[in-house]
Amino acid sequence: MRIRHSLHAAGLTALALSSALLAPQASAAPALPQLNIDPAEVSVSGLSSGGFMAVQMHVAYSATFRRGAGVVAGGPYFCAEGSITNATGRCMQRSTAIPVSSLVSTTRTWAGNGSIDPVDNLSASRVYLFSGSIDSTVKQAVMNDLQTYYASFVPAANTVYKKDIAAEHAMITDDYGNSCSTKASPYISDCNFDLAGEILKHLYGTLNARNNGALGGSFTEFDQSLYVRNNGMAATGWVYVPQSCAAGASCRLHVVFHGCQQNTATIGDNYVRNTGYNRWADTNNIVLLYPQTGTGATNGCWDWWGYNSADYARKSGPQMAGVRAMITRLASGGGTTPPPASLPAPTGVVTSGATSSSMLISWNAVSGASGYNVYRAGTKVNASRVSGNSYTDTGLAAATTYSWTVKAVDANGAEGAASAAASGTTTGSTAVCFTATNYAHVSAGRATQSGGYAYAKGSGQNMGLWNVFVTTTLKQTGPDYYVIGTCP
């Protein structure tokens, strides 16, 4: 559950991480089912790194997670700001103050430039917060800051904060796990409190009684690599589908993020089956998606400080976009497929306003269109339908040429023909990578060292032990700013 600093347990060295990310993850598991999911009834929750991930998904994809989020031992959005030092310090132990107002400002800025969904979506969602009063991994003061952060976007009446149970760092239940004051694997504890049930009841309102007997639905281990390959993700994830949902009923969807050291590679399906969500889902038409990190994830954690991607908290973050793609697949089976739209292709598609990481795409309006979808190299880049005649695509690489097309969408959600392609090149210079020992990186000024560990200059990412035996590839993304990664 903890992010530890030893070479063995604090996470993979950059070299080992690079190897894990590049390794193939073949899977014979099936794809996710296509179900009738009500798009207004999607929510998320998570514990520890999964709590931080739940906040990231809720804020970045607020148009998707309309019902809201449950957060157990997490912290404010973008708390780490790309730094492992911040992650393990202020964002877990509250060793220094968390700059909540600055994080709120960043959120608004990113929403304004399209990196995340508009923050106005958050005002209609609900939030359930839980912090054990004796949690020694993510201190309660951090969760207090999360409450303050959410207050800038979510009405106080929509937020519940439970913090009076003497629980250690764990997902708590009313009938399964370690003793409440224990912090040990599988980090599920019996505190005589049904936390999963309370989260779901707050997010969805009054629910039918839970099923305390044999479940009537089905668990499926599905192929995650269809939606995101490597990037710290396992080859397979899990989904629980109530019988009614499998039969075609309109259902809700709740995404559940495990914490560090809780993926299936570490504790099997313990988190999937024993945290209390399934028995409520079974009687309330709630599909449960359990994405999984893999052995390539630092300590089995979700990426909430940038170990995998500098864009980890934006919609373009690989883990974020991968889970969003899973949701799209699950929700693709509802109703009758609309007939192809007869809308013409948009004309006048042009690019402008290039920066080192974004491009503005504009086009002429199409009569009868209810919105538009924008595609980069054949992949749709907008999370929700674009209502205007322009879109800013973000998360791009510097000094790189891209190509976009646009399709008009009718009131039924059917797309018309694709426009002619428009190309544009981002500004800046091509990223430069340096592969060397951690000792050499520090000597060259690309990294600093503290306590026997090397840290990438600028991003502060932990590169592992400061010695001549650990080799790391650093990518320079700005003046005196380096991240762990590789160049295209």
C-alpha positions in Angstrom: 0.0 0.0 0.0 2.9 2.4 0.7 5.2 4.0 -1.8 8.6 2.9 -0.4 12.0 4.2 -1.2 14.2 1.0 -1.2 15.3 -0.2 -4.7 13.4 -3.4 -4.2 10.1 -2.1 -2.8 9.9 1.6 -3.6 9.2 0.8 -7.2 11.0 -0.3 -10.3 14.2 1.4 -11.4 13.8 3.4 -14.6 15.6 0.6 -16.5 13.3 -2.1 -15.1 10.3 0.1 -15.6 11.2 0.7 -19.2 11.6 -3.0 -19.8 8.3 -3.7 -18.2 6.5 -1.1 -20.3 7.9 -2.5 -23.5 7.2 -6.2 -22.7 4.2 -7.7 -24.7 1.2 -8.6 -22.7 -0.7 -11.2 -24.7 -4.0 -12.2 -23.4 -6.6 -14.9 -24.3 -9.2 -13.2 -22.1 -12.4 -12.0 -23.7 -13.3 -8.3 -24.5 -15.6 -6.4 -22.2 -19.3 -7.0 -22.8 -21.4 -4.4 -24.5 -24.2 -3.4 -22.1 -27.0 -0.9 -21.7 -25.4 1.6 -19.4 -27.2 4.9 -18.6 -24.6 7.6 -19.3 -26.0 9.7 -16.5 -25.4 6.9 -13.9 -21.6 6.5 -14.1 -19.4 6.9 -10.9 -16.0 6.0 -9.5 -14.3 5.2 -6.2 -10.9 4.1 -5.0 -8.5 3.6 -2.1 -5.1 5.1 -1.6 -3.4 5.4 -5.1 -6.8 4.3 -6.3 -8.3 7.2 -4.3 -6.0 9.6 -6.1 -6.9 8.0 -9.4 -10.6 8.2 -8.6 -10.2 12.0 -8.1 -8.2 12.3 -11.3 -10.9 10.4 -13.3 -13.7 12.3 -11.7 -12.2 15.8 -12.3 -10.6 15.1 -15.7 -13.6 13.2 -17.1 -16.4 15.0 -15.2 -18.7 14.7 -18.3 -18.4 10.9 -17.9 -18.5 10.5 -14.1 -21.7 12.5 -13.7 -22.8 10.7 -10.5 -19.5 11.5 -8.7 -16.8 9.9 -6.7 -16.0 8.0 -3.5 -12.5 8.6 -2.2 -10.8 6.6 0.5 -7.4 7.9 1.7 -6.7 10.0 -1.3 -5.9 13.6 -1.9 -6.5 16.7 -4.1 -6.3 16.6 -7.9 -2.7 16.9 -9.2 -1.5 17.0 -5.6 2.0 15.6 -6.5 2.5 17.9 -9.5 4.6 15.3 -11.2 7.0 14.9 -8.2 7.6 11.7 -6.2 8.9 13.9 -3.4 5.6 15.7 -3.3 3.7 12.4 -3.5 5.4 10.8 -0.6 5.7 14.0 1.4 2.9 16.5 1.4 0.4 14.3 -0.4 0.7 11.4 2.0 2.3 12.5 5.3 1.3 16.2 4.9 5.0 17.0 5.7 4.5 20.4 4.1 1.3 22.3 3.2 -0.6 21.2 0.1 -1.1 24.3 -2.2 -4.9 23.7 -2.6 -5.7 27.1 -4.1 -2.9 26.6 -6.7 -4.3 23.1 -7.6 -7.8 24.6 -8.0 -6.3 27.2 -10.3 -4.5 24.5 -12.4 -7.8 22.6 -12.6 -9.6 25.7 -14.0 -6.7 26.4 -16.5 -6.7 22.8 -17.8 -10.5 22.8 -18.1 -10.2 26.1 -20.0 -7.8 24.7 -22.6 -9.5 21.3 -23.0 -7.0 19.2 -21.2 -9.8 18.1 -18.9 -13.6 18.4 -19.1 -15.3 21.6 -18.0 -15.4 22.0 -14.2 -19.1 23.1 -14.4 -19.9 19.4 -14.7 -18.7 18.8 -11.1 -21.4 21.0 -9.6 -24.1 18.3 -10.2 -22.0 15.3 -8.9 -21.7 13.9 -5.4 -18.6 13.1 -3.4 -18.1 10.7 -0.5 -14.9 11.0 1.4 -13.5 8.6 4.0 -10.4 8.8 6.2 -9.5 6.5 9.0 -8.6 8.5 12.1 -5.4 6.5 12.6 -4.4 6.1 9.0 -0.6 6.4 9.0 -0.1 6.2 5.3 -2.3 9.0 4.0 -2.8 11.3 6.9 -6.3 12.7 7.6 -5.0 16.2 7.1 -4.5 15.3 3.4 -8.1 14.2 3.1 -9.1 17.5 4.8 -7.3 19.3 2.0 -9.3 17.2 -0.5 -12.5 18.3 1.1 -11.3 21.9 0.7 -10.4 21.3 -2.9 -13.7 19.8 -3.8 -15.5 22.7 -2.1 -14.4 24.9 -5.0 -16.4 22.8 -7.4 -19.0 20.6 -5.6 -21.8 22.1 -3.4 -21.3 21.3 0.3 -24.7 19.6 0.4 -23.4 17.0 -2.1 -20.4 16.0 -0.1 -20.2 13.5 2.8 -16.9 13.2 4.8 -16.7 10.3 7.2 -13.6 10.5 9.4 -14.5 9.3 12.9 -13.6 5.5 12.7 -10.3 4.4 14.1 -9.2 2.6 10.9 -5.7 2.1 9.6 -4.9 2.4 5.9 -7.3 0.0 4.2 -10.6 -0.5 2.5 -13.0 -1.2 5.3 -16.0 -3.5 5.5 -18.5 -4.7 8.1 -17.6 -8.3 8.0 -14.3 -9.1 6.2 -10.6 -8.6 6.6 -8.0 -7.7 9.2 -8.7 -6.0 12.5 -9.6 -2.3 12.0 -6.4 -1.0 13.5 -4.2 -3.3 11.4 -2.2 -2.1 8.4 -1.2 -5.3 6.4 -2.0 -7.1 3.2 -4.5 -7.3 1.6 -5.3 -3.9 3.1 -9.0 -4.8 3.6 -10.2 -4.5 7.2 -13.3 -5.4 9.2 -14.3 -2.2 11.0 -18.0 -3.0 11.4 -18.8 -0.4 8.7 -20.0 -1.1 5.2 -18.0 1.6 3.4 -18.7 0.3 -0.1 -22.5 0.4 0.6 -22.3 3.9 2.1 -20.4 5.2 -1.0 -22.9 3.7 -3.4 -25.9 4.9 -1.4 -24.5 8.5 -1.3 -23.7 8.5 -5.0 -27.0 6.9 -6.2 -29.5 7.6 -3.4 -31.8 5.0 -1.9 -30.8 1.5 -2.9 -32.4 -1.9 -2.6 -31.1 -4.1 0.3 -27.8 -5.8 -0.6 -27.6 -9.5 -1.5 -25.9 -11.3 1.4 -26.3 -14.7 -0.2 -24.9 -16.2 -3.4 -24.5 -13.6 -6.1 -26.7 -13.9 -9.1 -24.4 -12.1 -11.6 -21.1 -13.1 -13.2 -17.5 -12.1 -12.9 -15.5 -11.9 -16.1 -11.7 -11.5 -16.4 -11.4 -9.4 -19.6 -8.6 -8.4 -21.9 -7.4 -4.9 -20.8 -4.8 -4.7 -23.6 -7.5 -4.0 -26.1 -7.9 -0.6 -24.4 -4.5 0.2 -23.0 -1.3 -1.8 -23.6 1.5 -1.8 -21.0 1.8 1.7 -19.3 1.8 0.0 -15.9 -1.5 -1.8 -16.7 -2.1 -5.6 -16.3 -3.0 -7.7 -19.3 -6.5 -8.4 -17.7 -9.0 -6.6 -15.5 -12.3 -7.7 -14.0 -15.9 -6.8 -14.4 -19.0 -7.8 -12.4 -22.3 -7.9 -14.3 -25.6 -8.4 -12.5 -27.9 -10.9 -14.2 -30.4 -8.1 -15.0 -27.7 -6.1 -16.8 -26.6 -9.1 -18.8 -30.2 -9.5 -19.9 -30.4 -6.0 -21.3 -31.8 -3.9 -18.5 -30.7 -0.2 -18.3 -27.9 -0.2 -15.7 -25.5 2.0 -13.8 -21.8 1.7 -13.9 -19.3 2.1 -11.0 -15.5 2.0 -11.5 -13.5 0.7 -8.6 -9.8 1.4 -8.3 -7.7 -0.8 -5.9 -4.7 0.7 -4.0 -1.0 -0.1 -4.2 -0.1 -3.7 -3.5 -3.7 -4.7 -4.2 -3.8 -5.7 -7.8 -4.5 -9.3 -8.8 -0.8 -9.9 -9.3 -0.3 -9.3 -5.6 -3.4 -10.4 -3.8 -5.3 -12.3 -6.5 -9.0 -11.4 -6.8 -9.3 -10.5 -3.1 -10.1 -6.8 -3.8 -12.5 -7.7 -6.6 -14.6 -10.1 -4.5 -14.3 -9.1 -0.9 -14.6 -5.3 -0.6 -18.4 -5.3 -0.4 -19.4 -3.6 -3.7 -20.7 -6.7 -5.5 -23.6 -7.5 -3.1 -25.0 -4.0 -3.5 -24.5 -4.1 -7.3 -26.3 -7.4 -7.6 -29.6 -6.0 -6.4 -29.4 -2.5 -7.8 -28.5 -2.9 -11.5 -24.9 -1.6 -11.0 -22.1 -3.0 -13.2 -18.7 -2.9 -11.5 -15.5 -2.3 -13.5 -12.3 -3.3 -11.6 -9.3 -2.1 -13.8 -6.0 -3.6 -12.7 -2.4 -2.3 -12.6 0.3 -4.8 -13.5 3.8 -5.7 -12.6 5.1 -2.8 -14.6 3.4 -0.3 -12.2 5.5 1.1 -9.4 4.6 -0.8 -6.2 1.4 -1.8 -8.0 0.1 1.8 -7.7 -1.9 3.8 -10.1 -0.1 6.7 -11.7 -0.9 9.7 -9.7 2.6 11.3 -9.6 4.0 10.7 -13.1 5.9 7.5 -12.9 4.5 6.5 -16.3 3.5 9.7 -18.1 3.9 13.4 -17.7 0.2 13.7 -18.7 -0.9 11.3 -16.0 -3.6 13.6 -14.6 -5.0 14.8 -17.9 -7.5 13.1 -20.2 -4.5 12.2 -22.4 -2.8 10.2 -19.7 -2.4 6.6 -20.9 -4.0 5.0 -17.8 -6.8 7.6 -17.7 -7.6 7.2 -21.4 -7.4 3.4 -21.2 -10.0 3.2 -18.4 -12.2 5.7 -20.3 -12.0 3.4 -23.3 -13.2 0.5 -21.2 -16.2 2.6 -20.1 -17.0 3.4 -23.7 -16.9 -0.3 -24.6 -19.1 -1.3 -21.7 -21.7 1.4 -22.5 -21.8 0.6 -26.2 -24.6 -2.0 -26.1 -27.6 0.1 -25.1 -30.7 0.6 -27.4 -30.9 0.2 -31.1 -27.9 1.3 -33.2 -28.9 4.5 -35.0 -28.9 4.5 -38.8 -25.9 6.1 -40.5 -26.3 9.9 -40.6 -26.8 11.6 -43.9 -24.8 14.7 -42.8 -22.2 16.0 -45.2 -18.5 16.2 -44.4 -17.5 19.4 -42.7 -15.6 21.8 -44.9 -13.0 24.4 -44.3 -11.1 22.4 -41.7 -7.9 24.2 -40.7 -5.3 24.2 -37.9 -4.0 27.2 -36.1 -2.7 28.5 -32.7 0.0 25.8 -32.4 1.9 25.5 -29.2 4.5 22.9 -28.2 1.7 20.6 -26.9 -1.6 21.7 -28.5 -3.4 22.7 -31.7 -6.6 24.4 -32.5 -8.8 22.7 -35.2 -11.6 24.8 -36.7 -14.2 24.1 -39.4 -17.4 25.4 -41.0 -20.7 24.6 -39.4 -22.8 21.8 -40.9 -26.6 22.3 -41.2 -28.5 19.9 -39.1 -25.5 18.8 -37.0 -26.0 18.6 -33.2 -22.2 18.4 -32.6 -18.9 17.2 -34.0 -16.2 14.6 -33.3 -12.6 15.3 -34.0 -10.1 12.6 -35.1 -6.3 12.6 -34.9 -4.8 10.0 -37.2 -8.1 8.1 -37.2 -8.6 8.2 -33.4 -11.3 10.3 -31.8 -9.7 12.8 -29.4 -12.8 14.5 -27.8 -14.3 12.8 -24.8 -17.8 14.4 -25.3 -19.4 15.8 -28.4 -18.0 19.2 -29.5 -20.8 21.7 -29.6 -19.0 24.5 -31.4 -16.9 24.8 -34.6 -13.5 24.4 -33.1 -11.6 22.1 -30.7 -8.2 22.4 -29.0 -6.3 19.1 -29.1 -3.8 18.8 -26.2 -1.1 16.4 -25.0 0.8 16.6 -28.3 4.6 16.2 -28.7 6.7 19.3 -29.6 7.9 19.8 -33.1 5.7 17.1 -34.5 3.3 17.1 -37.5 -0.2 15.7 -36.9 -3.3 15.3 -39.1 -7.0 15.8 -38.1 -10.4 15.1 -39.6 -13.8 16.1 -38.4 -17.2 14.4 -38.6 -20.6 16.0 -37.9 -22.9 14.2 -35.5 -26.8 14.1 -35.7 -29.2 14.1 -32.8 -29.1 10.3 -32.6 -25.4 10.3 -32.2 -24.7 9.0 -35.7 -21.8 10.4 -37.6 -21.7 11.8 -41.1 -18.8 11.6 -43.6 -15.3 12.6 -42.6 -13.8 15.9 -43.7 -10.7 16.3 -45.7 -7.6 16.0 -43.5 -5.9 19.1 -42.1 -2.3 19.0 -40.9 -0.4 21.1 -38.4 3.0 21.1 -36.7 3.5 21.9 -33.0 6.1 24.4 -32.0 9.2 23.8 -29.9 12.1 21.5 -30.5 12.1 17.7 -30.6 12.6 16.1 -27.3 16.1 14.9 -26.5 16.8 11.8 -24.5 19.9 10.9 -22.5 20.6 7.4 -21.4 23.3 7.1 -18.7 23.9 5.8 -15.2 22.2 7.8 -12.4 25.7 8.9 -11.2 26.4 10.3 -14.6 23.1 12.1 -14.8 23.8 13.8 -11.5 27.3 14.8 -12.6 25.9 16.2 -15.9 23.3 18.3 -14.0 20.3 16.4 -15.4 19.4 15.1 -12.0 20.1 15.8 -8.3 20.8 13.3 -5.5 19.5 13.1 -1.9 19.7 10.4 0.6 21.4 8.0 -1.8 18.7 8.4 -4.5 18.8 10.3 -7.8 15.9 12.6 -8.8 15.2 14.0 -12.3 15.8 17.7 -12.4 12.7 19.7 -12.7 10.1 16.9 -12.4 11.7 15.4 -9.2 10.9 11.9 -10.3 12.7 9.2 -8.4 15.2 7.4 -10.6 16.4 4.9 -8.1 19.7 4.5 -6.4 22.4 7.1 -7.1 25.2 4.9 -8.3 27.0 3.7 -11.5 24.9 0.5 -11.7 21.4 1.8 -12.3 20.9 3.2 -15.8 18.0 5.6 -16.6 16.7 7.3 -19.8 15.8 10.9 -19.1 13.8 13.0 -21.7 14.3 16.7 -21.6 11.0 18.5 -22.1 12.1 22.0 -21.3 14.9 24.1 -19.9 16.4 22.2 -16.9 13.3 19.9 -16.9 13.6 16.2 -17.3 11.2 13.2 -17.0 11.8 9.5 -17.0 10.9 8.3 -20.5 12.0 7.6 -24.0 11.9 9.7 -27.2 9.8 8.6 -30.2 
